[in-house]
Amino acid sequence: MLLCIDCGNTNTVFSIWDGHLFIATWRTATDHRQTADQYYVWLSTLMNLKGIEATITDVIISSTVPRVVFNLRVLADRYYNCRPLVVGKPDCDLPVAPRVDQGTTVGPDRLVNTVASYDRHGGDLIVVDFGTATTFDVVDSDGAYIGGVIAPGVNTSLEALHMAAAALPHVDVTKPQSAIGTNTVACIQSGIYWGYVGLVEGIVRQIRIERDRPMKVIATGGLASLFDQGTDIFDSVEDDLTMHGLMLINRHNRERASA
């Protein structure tokens, strides 16, 4: 079985692939102080609670937090007796190499989403990921990542607003009943929600103009389904995109090694 690990700035997600489907997925806060032993105890406890008897033979990691990777590598080596694939490292091959400026390092999460979205939808795509940052990844007709856009994430913007204006309260991200707020909370919610709808629609429109071709738009990330309620710009909303991509990259490398 394959253990897929997606380590983001805020949360780390673990999923187990049994060769046919993902049988379990768990999420924990990203913490570089978490040791390999702690990860194993946490995972083992959750597996036991679900009655899962998984024999992990492969591990693949995508991480935007370099300090976490070491302990995840130790987890794979010590408890699953395997050398993990780490997306973005030289020994982890991609089906199609990215085409960006020389010397540019592309976030592994963006590479993984590119592989997954191309597998499901073909080329000429824009992948919008609502995470700590809101990213737009452009996928060429052959499945190559060719660049994109990085904007502040929704919750990151809310936190920055609160820090810069202490009198303004923390609010939940939700779709407001109307654009015009009649109290402070409603005003902030409207600004965040409709502001990000406008940001997404505007950036997608500009990318389509520059590419001068029809392009499907795929949304992923924790807030994707919420923002899908406020726009018809998305052709598909997929919560499991990153895990699907990790599984595909692992499969590609195994087939390449056995060829």
N, C-alpha and C positions, 0 to 999 in steps of 0.2 A: 504494500500500500504506500501511497505517496502523502507526505505531510507538506502542505503548502503554507507558507508563512508570509504575510504581507504586513510589513512594519512601517506604519506611517508616523507622522509627527505627533499625532494625538492618540491613536489606537493601533494595536497590533492584532491581526486576525489570523487564526489558525484553522485550517480546514483539512479534512482527511478524504482523499480520493481512493476509492476501492477498485479502480480500474474501469468502472462504469458510471459512477456518479459520486457526488460529494455526500458522505454519510453523516457528517457532523461539522459544524462551524462554531467557533467560540471567539470571543473578543475580550481583550484586556487593555488597560491603559499602557501606553508605551513608557517604559522606564529603563534607562540604561543601567540602573543599579540591580535590576533583576538578574539573578544568576541562572546558569543552566540547570542547577538542581531545583531551584524554585519553579522554573518553567516546567520541568518534568513532573514534579509533585502536583502542580496545578492541572496539567494536562491529564495525568493519570487519574486524578480524582474526578474530573469531569467525564472521562471515558467510563469509569466505573459507575457513575451516576446514571449514565445513559445505557449501561450494559453493553458497551462496545469493546470487543476484543480485537484490537487492531495490531497487526504486525507491520510496523513501519520499516520499509526497505529503502525508501528514497526521501530526501528532503530538498525542497527548493525555497529560496528566500528572496524576496524583494524588499529592500529597506531604503528609506530616505533618511534614516538616522544611523550613520556609520558606527557610532559607539555601541549600538545594540548588536551589531552583526557578530562580534566576537563570541558573545555568550550563546547566541543561536547556533553558531558553528560548533561550539563545545557541546551543546545539547544533542546535535545530530551525531557527533563523533562518539560521545560518551554513552548515550542511552540507546541510539539506534544503529550504531556501528556502521555509519556511512559518511562519506564526504559530501556535504551539501553543495548544490549548485547555487550560486549567488548571481542574480541578474545584474549585468553591468560589468562583471569580472571577465577577464580574457578567456577563461575556460568555459564560460557559458555562452554558447553560440545561439544566435537568433535566426529565425527562418529567413528574414530579410534585414540586412544591416541598415541602420538609420543614415539618412543623407542630410547632414548638417555641417556647419562650419568646422573646419579642422581644429581639433583641440577642445571642442565643446563636449561636455559631459551631460548626457540626457538622463533625467531622473528615471530610475528603474521602473517605477510605477507607470510612467508614461509609455515606456517600451512594452511593458506587459499588456497594458490596455490596447496598444496598437495591434499586437499579435492577436488578442482575443477578438477585437472588433472586426479585423480583417477576416478572420476565420468565419465569423457569423454573417457578415454583411458585404464582404468583398471590399474593393478599394474606393477611393474618393470619399473619405469620411472625415467628419469632425467629431472628436470624442470630448465631451464636456464632463469634467470630474469635479464634483462639489466636495472638496476636502478642506484641509487646513488652508490651502490655496485653491482657488477656482482655476483650473487649467483647461486649455483648449489644445488638443493634439490633432494635427492634420496628417491623415493617412493617404499616401499616394495610391495610384491605381494598381501598383504591384505589391502593396502591403508595407511599404517602407514608411517609417516616421520621417517627416520632412520639415518639422518645426511646429511652432504653435504660439500660444499666448499664456502668460501667467498673471493672474489678478489676485488681489487679497481674497481670502475665503470669507464666507458669510459670517461665521462666528468670530473670525479674526477682526473683521470690520466692526462688529458690535462691541468687542472688547476694547478696541482702539477708541471708539466713540465714548465709551464709559470712562476710560482713563483720561481722555482729553477734556471731558466735560463731566466732572464728578457729580454734578447735580442731576444728571440724566440717569434713570434707573436701568438695571439689567432687564431685558425683555426676552421672551421666547420667540423663536423664529416661527412665524405662522402666516398663512395667507389672510390678510385683513378683509373685513367685510366691504370696505370701500377705500378708495385711494386717499380721500380726505379724512384725516384723523381728527377726532373731536376731543382728544386728551393726549397727554404726552406719550403714553405707552403706544396708543394707536398710531400716533404720528411716526414714532420710530419704527414700528412694525411695517408701516406702509413704505417708509423710505427704504428700508432694507429689502423688503420683498419685491416691490415694483422696481426699485433701483437695480436689483440683480436681474430681474426679468429683462429690463431694458439693456443692461450690460451684455447679457448672453445674446439677445436678439441682435444687438448692434455689432458685436464682434463676429458672430456667425455671418451676418450680412456682408461685412467687410471681407472676410475670408473668401466667401463665395464670389465676390466681385474680383478679387485678386486671382483666384483660381480659374474664373471664367468657365465654370462647368457646374452641373448639378452635384450636390454633395449631401449625403445623408448625415443626420446629426444624432449621435448616440449619447445618452446621459447616464452617468453612474455616480456613485457616492451617496452618502447618507441622506442628503437633502434633495436628491434628484427628483424623487416622486412628488415632493411638496412643490417644487418649482414647475414641474410638469403641469400642475393644475392652473398655472397662470399664463401658459403660452402653448402654442401649437407648433413650436419650432422643432421639437424632438420627434424623430421617427421611431425611437425605441428607448426605453428606460430599463437598465439592467443592473441589478445590485451585485450580481456574481461575476462581473466582467473580469476583475483582476484575478480571481481564483481560476477562472477558465483559462486565462492567459498563462498563468503559472503552470497549469497542467499541460498545456500545449508545448510550452518551452521545454519542460522536462521530457516530454515524449520525443520532441525533436532531437534533443541531445542524446537520449538513449538510442534512438534509431541511427543517429550519426556515429555513435561509438561502436555499434554492432555491425555497421556496414563494412 
